[in-house]
């Protein structure tokens, strides 16, 4: 397969949907000689904040001259972003190369076993392990989980560090309806003797984490207990063990980013103490401070201001609204909203309506898109309208601030459009 054929083959796997469980991954990786055993990896799981934490770790390690592979989802501009080295996406040639290694194995699994067809995410995950494990080794690989943790396709390797960014009610149809049920799923990534850096707010959920940590003889490093974060509006101080950093200034807005950065810093410092990496502290903080993350309250244009944010669940919408109120309180906000099926749409649109002077709904080309009429019917706003051509609407927008949100997949189309201008 060439590059175009590779993408077509991968995307055609979408029809097999989401199939929780790691049996297919284990079978394929075993046939591929277990490339995941060749990496030194960090596993990042959680409802929100995974992408930011991955970026903070990658940037800090790059500042210290380590080569870092990252596995993230979804992509914002090009598919290749999902597998990157030092922020540079995998080449078209290498993507096709690893796909040609994985494809015959996946086809043999479908033909010779009762495990069935591999899903799109399973194929991409297997390709990532082959790439970093065999084709293009790096010093550290930072792996972002897809959906959940215990039964996620990425939960098939032994990391040197695990990070749990947050727990919220997303993908409840797969992970469970309550925070405790979701926490039990997330806790499935805790490995024996592997430290866990985490932020869990809910008291009952913390008890779940404590129990699993004890069972696995794993060290728990908790934000708010072991990691102390003190914010002063646009900067914050960080303390963990004997490490004490003051006046850290992030380029990414919001208190939640200070939390994400603190989790990343604690993980990095623990890796330093375990002699997994050797860090210069000034370079490490500098690397964290320099991070920008596409699709997170990202300003694409000024005059008029056009912002994209991938908020796609309750917690992410809460954070987005808080940040908009803190930074754009005196501005007139037009919300352009679309989302995929299975999200808490009523909560999302109700909260966004509270900051919107105008509310615009649309739909985008995606197999799990929410029909625009369903979105329209859910919104209660005096200045509500529906548009079919959202790209044209964005191009012709002449208001004050346009906030495009509801789905990372949705904003990726808008981001791509601006990149191609």
ZALUM-327649 format. One record per residue (C-alpha): residue number from 0; chain; x negated, y, z. Coordinates in Angstrom, 2 decimals. Each point is the difference from the previous one (the first is absolute). Layout:
! residues N
nr/kette/xx/yy/zz
NUM/A/X/Y/Z
...
END
This chain:
! residues 421
nr/kette/xx/yy/zz
0/A/0.00/0.00/0.00
1/A/-1.10/3.55/-0.66
2/A/0.94/2.89/2.33
3/A/3.45/0.69/-1.47
4/A/0.86/-3.69/-0.04
5/A/-1.20/-0.26/3.60
6/A/2.32/2.77/1.17
7/A/2.92/-1.52/-1.90
8/A/-0.67/-3.41/1.56
9/A/-0.29/1.45/3.52
10/A/3.12/2.16/-0.26
11/A/2.01/-2.90/-1.40
12/A/-0.57/-1.71/3.34
13/A/2.36/2.59/1.51
14/A/2.94/-2.17/-1.01
15/A/-1.10/-2.55/2.62
16/A/0.75/2.61/2.67
17/A/-1.36/0.00/3.54
18/A/-0.66/-3.43/1.50
19/A/-1.34/0.25/3.57
20/A/-2.55/-2.62/1.01
21/A/-3.65/-0.73/-0.67
22/A/0.17/-3.59/-1.31
23/A/-0.37/1.04/-3.63
24/A/-2.89/2.34/0.87
25/A/-1.80/-2.71/1.97
26/A/0.40/-2.49/-2.86
27/A/-1.27/2.42/-2.67
28/A/-2.92/1.25/2.09
29/A/-1.04/-3.55/0.79
30/A/-0.05/-0.79/-3.73
31/A/-2.07/3.18/-0.52
32/A/-2.59/-1.18/2.59
33/A/1.29/2.36/2.70
34/A/-1.52/3.33/-1.09
35/A/1.61/1.69/3.03
36/A/-2.57/-1.74/2.21
37/A/-2.76/2.02/-1.70
38/A/1.22/3.44/1.09
39/A/-0.52/2.08/3.13
40/A/3.51/1.36/0.33
41/A/2.20/2.36/1.98
42/A/3.73/-0.81/-0.02
43/A/2.41/2.96/0.23
44/A/3.67/-0.69/0.75
45/A/2.93/2.10/1.20
46/A/3.20/1.70/-1.07
47/A/-1.53/3.38/-0.84
48/A/-3.48/1.48/-0.18
49/A/-1.80/-2.97/-1.58
50/A/-1.16/1.87/-3.10
51/A/-1.32/2.93/2.03
52/A/-1.92/-2.26/2.39
53/A/-1.55/-1.85/-2.94
54/A/-1.12/3.34/-1.46
55/A/-1.50/1.24/3.28
56/A/-2.02/-3.20/0.43
57/A/-1.15/-0.08/-3.60
58/A/-1.11/3.64/0.02
59/A/-1.86/-0.30/3.32
60/A/-1.84/-3.14/-1.12
61/A/-0.86/1.59/-3.36
62/A/-1.53/2.95/1.89
63/A/-2.20/-2.57/1.74
64/A/-1.10/-1.48/-3.36
65/A/2.10/-3.17/0.16
66/A/1.76/-1.29/-3.10
67/A/3.67/-0.52/0.79
68/A/2.65/-1.94/-1.84
69/A/3.64/0.89/0.60
70/A/3.25/-1.80/-0.73
71/A/3.07/2.23/0.15
72/A/3.57/0.22/-1.28
73/A/1.80/1.35/-1.83
74/A/-2.11/1.89/-2.52
75/A/0.71/3.68/-0.64
76/A/-1.47/0.66/-3.45
77/A/-1.59/-3.16/-1.45
78/A/0.46/-3.65/0.94
79/A/-3.77/-0.49/0.40
80/A/0.05/2.21/3.14
81/A/1.25/-2.96/2.00
82/A/-3.46/-1.58/-0.13
83/A/-2.69/2.68/0.37
84/A/-3.63/0.40/0.99
85/A/-1.03/3.22/1.74
86/A/3.19/1.63/-1.27
87/A/-0.58/-0.99/-3.62
88/A/2.61/-2.39/-1.45
89/A/-1.04/-3.36/-1.43
90/A/-0.87/0.24/-3.72
91/A/2.43/-1.28/-2.62
92/A/-2.55/-2.64/-0.98
93/A/-0.50/-1.28/3.55
94/A/3.75/-0.04/0.65
95/A/0.54/-2.17/-3.08
96/A/-2.98/-2.17/0.99
97/A/1.32/-0.87/3.48
98/A/3.53/-0.46/-1.39
99/A/-1.37/-2.58/-2.44
100/A/-1.56/-1.83/2.95
101/A/3.21/0.01/2.08
102/A/2.58/-0.68/-2.73
103/A/-0.83/-3.67/-0.75
104/A/-0.03/-0.77/3.72
105/A/3.42/1.60/0.53
106/A/1.41/-1.86/-3.01
107/A/-1.38/-3.29/1.28
108/A/1.63/0.65/3.38
109/A/3.40/0.54/-1.66
110/A/-0.36/-3.17/-2.08
111/A/-1.61/-2.39/2.47
112/A/1.48/0.96/3.38
113/A/3.36/0.77/1.54
114/A/-1.20/3.44/1.11
115/A/1.41/1.66/-3.10
116/A/-1.12/3.14/-1.82
117/A/-2.31/2.53/1.61
118/A/1.49/3.46/0.49
119/A/-1.48/3.20/-1.41
120/A/-1.47/0.98/3.36
121/A/-1.50/-3.45/0.54
122/A/-1.71/0.15/-3.39
123/A/-1.45/3.46/0.68
124/A/-1.15/-1.05/3.47
125/A/-1.73/-3.10/-1.38
126/A/-1.66/2.16/-2.67
127/A/-1.25/2.37/2.69
128/A/-1.60/-2.80/2.02
129/A/-1.66/-1.41/-3.13
130/A/-1.29/3.45/-0.97
131/A/-1.48/0.95/3.38
132/A/-0.95/-3.55/1.00
133/A/-1.70/-1.13/-3.21
134/A/-0.08/2.52/-2.85
135/A/-0.95/3.30/1.64
136/A/-1.03/-0.43/3.66
137/A/-0.02/3.07/2.26
138/A/-1.07/0.67/3.60
139/A/3.52/0.31/1.45
140/A/3.47/-0.71/-1.42
141/A/3.00/1.83/1.50
142/A/3.19/-1.94/-0.73
143/A/3.43/1.60/0.33
144/A/2.85/-2.42/0.66
145/A/3.03/0.02/-2.27
146/A/3.22/-0.78/1.88
147/A/-0.24/-1.06/3.60
148/A/-2.99/-1.90/1.28
149/A/0.45/-3.63/1.07
150/A/1.40/-1.16/-3.34
151/A/-1.69/2.64/-2.16
152/A/-2.21/-1.18/-2.87
153/A/-3.00/1.83/1.50
154/A/0.13/-1.99/3.26
155/A/-2.36/-2.69/-1.26
156/A/-3.44/1.24/1.08
157/A/-1.88/0.48/3.26
158/A/-0.66/3.73/0.40
159/A/-2.64/1.55/2.22
160/A/2.55/2.61/1.10
161/A/3.79/0.30/-0.14
162/A/1.94/3.26/0.18
163/A/3.73/0.30/0.73
164/A/1.00/3.55/-0.93
165/A/3.63/0.15/1.12
166/A/3.17/-2.02/0.41
167/A/3.30/1.16/-1.47
168/A/3.14/-1.34/-1.58
169/A/-0.91/-0.64/-3.61
170/A/0.64/-3.16/-2.06
171/A/2.38/-1.18/2.74
172/A/1.49/-2.57/-2.38
173/A/-3.36/-1.80/0.06
174/A/-1.64/0.94/3.30
175/A/2.94/0.17/2.42
176/A/2.53/2.54/1.23
177/A/-1.60/1.05/3.30
178/A/-3.35/1.58/0.84
179/A/-0.90/-3.05/2.10
180/A/0.69/-2.36/-2.92
181/A/-2.07/2.20/-2.31
182/A/-2.78/0.18/2.61
183/A/-0.10/-3.80/0.21
184/A/-0.54/-0.07/-3.76
185/A/-2.75/2.66/0.14
186/A/-1.69/-1.83/2.88
187/A/-0.48/-2.96/-2.34
188/A/-3.13/1.66/-1.39
189/A/-1.75/-0.08/3.37
190/A/-2.86/-2.46/-0.39
191/A/-2.10/-1.74/2.62
192/A/-2.83/2.20/1.29
193/A/0.81/2.75/-2.53
194/A/0.58/3.45/1.55
195/A/3.36/1.70/-0.65
196/A/0.21/3.80/-0.12
197/A/3.64/0.98/0.24
198/A/2.71/2.55/0.69
199/A/3.25/-1.36/1.40
200/A/2.47/2.36/1.65
201/A/2.73/-2.38/1.13
202/A/-0.55/-1.52/3.48
203/A/1.58/-3.37/-0.85
204/A/-2.04/-0.22/-3.20
205/A/-3.20/0.67/1.94
206/A/0.68/-3.07/2.15
207/A/0.14/-2.10/-3.18
208/A/-3.38/1.36/-1.10
209/A/-1.57/-0.54/3.44
210/A/1.16/-3.63/0.06
211/A/-1.36/-0.84/-3.46
212/A/-3.30/1.77/0.71
213/A/-0.43/-2.07/3.16
214/A/0.84/-3.25/-1.80
215/A/-2.65/0.75/-2.64
216/A/-2.67/1.31/2.40
217/A/0.03/3.15/-2.13
218/A/-0.94/3.46/1.21
219/A/2.81/2.56/-0.19
220/A/-0.83/3.67/-0.58
221/A/3.13/2.06/0.53
222/A/0.61/3.59/-1.08
223/A/1.15/1.90/3.07
224/A/-1.67/-2.41/2.43
225/A/-3.52/-0.69/-1.28
226/A/-0.07/2.66/-2.71
227/A/0.74/3.53/1.21
228/A/1.21/2.53/-2.55
229/A/0.46/3.67/0.93
230/A/1.37/2.23/-2.74
231/A/-0.32/3.76/-0.28
232/A/2.23/0.81/-2.98
233/A/-2.36/-0.33/-2.99
234/A/-2.80/-1.91/1.75
235/A/-0.37/-2.72/2.59
236/A/-2.37/-1.60/2.48
237/A/-0.63/-3.74/0.14
238/A/-1.36/-2.18/2.78
239/A/-0.69/-3.74/0.02
240/A/-2.33/-1.64/2.53
241/A/-3.14/2.16/0.07
242/A/0.82/1.68/-3.31
243/A/1.38/3.52/0.21
244/A/0.64/2.12/-3.13
245/A/1.43/3.50/0.11
246/A/1.53/2.39/-2.55
247/A/0.74/-2.59/-2.70
248/A/1.75/1.77/-2.87
249/A/1.86/-2.15/-2.50
250/A/1.00/0.99/-3.50
251/A/3.20/-2.03/0.33
252/A/2.85/1.69/1.85
253/A/1.90/-1.22/3.03
254/A/-0.50/-1.50/3.46
255/A/0.57/-3.47/-1.46
256/A/-3.18/0.44/-2.04
257/A/-1.93/0.78/3.18
258/A/1.32/-3.31/1.34
259/A/-0.98/-1.84/-3.18
260/A/-3.47/1.57/0.04
261/A/-0.43/-0.96/3.67
262/A/0.85/-3.63/-0.74
263/A/-2.51/0.00/-2.86
264/A/-2.71/1.61/2.15
265/A/0.50/-2.48/2.83
266/A/-0.24/-2.93/-2.43
267/A/-3.18/1.43/-1.52
268/A/-1.59/0.58/3.40
269/A/0.89/-3.52/1.13
270/A/-1.60/-1.37/-3.18
271/A/-3.07/2.13/0.78
272/A/-0.18/-1.39/3.56
273/A/0.30/-3.55/-1.37
274/A/-2.90/0.67/-2.43
275/A/2.23/-0.62/-3.00
276/A/-0.94/3.45/-1.27
277/A/-2.54/2.60/1.10
278/A/1.59/3.44/0.05
279/A/-1.25/3.55/0.21
280/A/2.70/1.69/2.10
281/A/-0.15/3.36/-1.76
282/A/0.33/-1.66/-3.40
283/A/2.86/-2.15/1.29
284/A/2.05/2.95/1.24
285/A/-0.81/1.95/-3.15
286/A/1.25/-2.90/-2.12
287/A/3.28/-0.09/1.90
288/A/0.45/3.77/-0.25
289/A/-0.46/0.00/-3.78
290/A/2.81/-2.43/-0.83
291/A/2.89/1.01/-2.20
292/A/2.64/-2.59/-0.87
293/A/2.13/0.25/-3.10
294/A/3.72/-0.19/0.53
295/A/-0.01/1.13/3.62
296/A/1.31/3.54/0.22
297/A/-2.08/0.65/-3.10
298/A/0.33/3.40/-1.65
299/A/-0.06/-0.53/-3.77
300/A/0.58/3.63/-0.91
301/A/0.33/3.47/1.51
302/A/2.40/2.68/-1.24
303/A/2.41/-1.64/0.08
304/A/-1.21/-2.44/2.65
305/A/0.54/-3.64/-0.97
306/A/-0.69/-2.62/2.68
307/A/0.16/-3.79/-0.20
308/A/0.28/-2.30/2.99
309/A/0.56/-3.75/-0.03
310/A/2.19/-0.14/3.14
311/A/2.15/-3.09/-0.43
312/A/1.24/-0.95/3.46
313/A/1.31/1.58/3.19
314/A/-3.35/0.61/1.68
315/A/-1.65/1.44/-3.11
316/A/2.95/2.35/-0.62
317/A/-0.17/1.21/3.61
318/A/-3.70/0.79/-0.43
319/A/0.59/1.73/-3.34
320/A/2.75/2.23/1.39
321/A/-2.08/0.94/3.05
322/A/-2.94/0.93/-2.23
323/A/2.16/2.01/-2.42
324/A/1.55/1.91/2.92
325/A/-3.46/0.76/1.39
326/A/-1.45/1.20/-3.31
327/A/2.89/1.23/-2.16
328/A/2.52/1.30/2.56
329/A/0.57/3.32/-1.79
330/A/0.41/-1.49/-3.48
331/A/3.03/-1.12/-2.00
332/A/-0.25/-3.76/-0.53
333/A/1.45/-1.93/-2.93
334/A/-0.07/-3.76/0.61
335/A/-0.28/-2.31/-3.03
336/A/0.81/-3.49/1.27
337/A/0.00/-3.54/-1.32
338/A/-0.67/-3.33/1.67
339/A/-0.03/-3.76/-0.40
340/A/2.60/-2.44/1.27
341/A/-0.16/-1.29/3.55
342/A/-1.01/3.28/1.66
343/A/1.88/1.85/2.79
344/A/1.38/2.43/-2.55
345/A/2.66/1.59/2.21
346/A/-2.48/0.95/2.68
347/A/-2.53/1.23/-2.55
348/A/2.37/2.27/-1.92
349/A/1.69/1.32/3.16
350/A/-3.33/1.06/1.48
351/A/-1.30/1.48/-3.25
352/A/3.27/1.87/-0.49
353/A/-0.67/1.80/3.29
354/A/-3.03/1.81/-1.50
355/A/1.31/0.36/-3.57
356/A/1.46/3.14/-1.52
357/A/0.75/-2.07/-3.09
358/A/0.19/-3.80/-0.31
359/A/-0.60/-1.68/-3.37
360/A/0.35/-3.75/-0.57
361/A/-1.27/-2.12/-2.88
362/A/-1.17/-3.51/-0.86
363/A/-3.19/-1.32/-1.57
364/A/-1.08/-2.97/-2.09
365/A/-0.63/-2.78/2.51
366/A/1.55/-3.44/0.35
367/A/1.02/0.62/3.65
368/A/1.19/3.59/-0.48
369/A/3.03/1.24/1.92
370/A/2.75/1.06/-2.46
371/A/0.27/3.79/-0.07
372/A/3.75/-0.12/0.60
373/A/-0.55/-1.87/3.27
374/A/-2.51/2.64/1.10
375/A/2.33/2.83/-1.04
376/A/2.86/-1.51/2.01
377/A/-2.20/-0.26/3.10
378/A/-1.06/3.65/0.03
379/A/2.04/2.58/1.92
380/A/-1.28/3.41/-1.08
381/A/1.79/3.14/-1.21
382/A/-2.50/0.51/-2.82
383/A/-0.29/-3.51/-1.45
384/A/-0.61/-0.96/-3.60
385/A/-1.10/-2.94/-2.12
386/A/-2.56/0.06/-2.81
387/A/-0.79/-2.72/-2.51
388/A/-3.29/1.37/-1.33
389/A/-1.93/0.71/3.20
390/A/-3.25/0.76/-1.85
391/A/1.76/2.76/-1.94
392/A/1.50/1.28/3.27
393/A/-3.45/0.14/1.62
394/A/-1.50/1.78/-3.03
395/A/2.77/2.60/-0.07
396/A/0.17/0.55/3.77
397/A/-0.17/3.70/0.79
398/A/0.99/0.03/3.67
399/A/-2.21/0.38/3.08
400/A/-1.05/-3.52/1.17
401/A/0.85/-3.30/-1.68
402/A/-0.45/-3.06/2.23
403/A/0.06/-3.28/-1.95
404/A/0.40/-3.00/2.29
405/A/1.74/-3.28/0.85
406/A/-2.38/-2.57/-1.50
407/A/-3.69/-0.41/-0.75
408/A/1.00/-1.55/-3.32
409/A/2.15/3.03/-0.86
410/A/-2.65/2.59/0.80
411/A/-2.60/-1.98/-1.95
412/A/1.90/0.83/-3.20
413/A/-0.04/3.71/0.87
414/A/-3.68/-0.13/0.92
415/A/-0.84/-1.73/-3.29
416/A/1.93/2.68/-1.91
417/A/-2.03/2.78/1.61
418/A/-3.25/-1.85/-0.62
419/A/0.85/-0.27/-3.70
420/A/0.88/3.68/-0.40
END
